[in-house]
Amino acid sequence: MTEPNALIRWTIFVFAGGGAGIFGAFSIAVTAMLIFFPGRKRAIRPFYIAAVLAIGMMFIACGSLPMPIGLQFATMIYAIYAISPLRFRTARITPPAIAPDADLPESRPGISSSRWSLFLAPFAWLLTLMAIELPFHLWFVPAEQVSRVMVIGDSVTAGLNDGEDTWPRQLSRAAKVEILDASQPGATIESARKQNSMFSGQTGLVFIEIGGNDMLEGLPVAKFEKDFDKLLTDVVQPVRTVVMFELPLPPLCAAYGTAQRRQAAKHRVRMIPKRLFATVLTTSGATVDGIHLSIKGQTLMTALVQSLFGERLGSGMGQYRHFDRR
């Protein structure tokens, strides 16, 4: 395989990085608010409304926007109520004829509170969704100084061949830290527990970059989450700081993202925003096949890790130890 062209890389970034799902949510909320806008004088054609809502839902689904079950249920109920009688609310209504000598009302009747509720509901829905989603797009530099880094990962980190100048190797030359690298090509969440066993008794910062192989192979979501639970139970210890790369998600894979986030919250593991990971994967020349990093991609990952921790990694020459892949 070769690296995808610029258009495909941009599309992957927009969808896998999470931007498409947010755009879809905004388009649905704005459209729903326009439908029920109390001061609207002209009808909106049902075709346009249906088209925008369909596009918004497609962006959410293909952008794999993780959404809590409760919010999904509320969205479904609102959509059914809002769209089912659409033809009655959006059709043009000809006002009845008024006799010239008829008494006109002194003022227009007020807009019903239910109309305002329907108008404000999409806004409240969007605010709730953004309050849930926004923390996963932010990163704050930890206060702890880092002296040892342990790496758990698959071929994105380990490379495809022995001796590659991977980002853990590069980091050991750029930061004054001890690097313990147990990443292996083809690793899964389940096999990553064996990688962690190599760090028995070690303290420090643990990087986890795992789960892509499980997801791409179609592992059932329940097994995916159960394996993550077991892995994080093993890795997380009071003397360690654990961070995990959030997986950029292919279309219709929101359930995997929800499962990963749920386990990260359960074990209090900090998530590195997937848009940052997706930025590296979609930079020109960063991969050899769209997934596995080239030398340029490994260098970009090194720069990303340094930017995440700033001066906490120190500067100078560190030490690197690579565990036998067997």
WOWO-V816014 format. One record per helix or strand. SS is the DSSP state (A for helix, B for strand). FROM is the first residue (numbers start at 1). TO is the last residue. If there is no record, write none. Layout:
ss={SS;SS}
from={FROM;FROM}
to={TO;TO}
//
This chain:
ss={A;A;A;A;A;A;B;A;A;B;A;B;A;A;B;A;B;A;B;B;A;B}
from={6;19;46;69;86;113;148;155;167;178;192;204;212;221;240;254;270;274;287;293;295;319}
to={16;35;62;84;90;137;153;158;174;181;197;209;216;235;245;267;272;281;287;293;313;322}
//
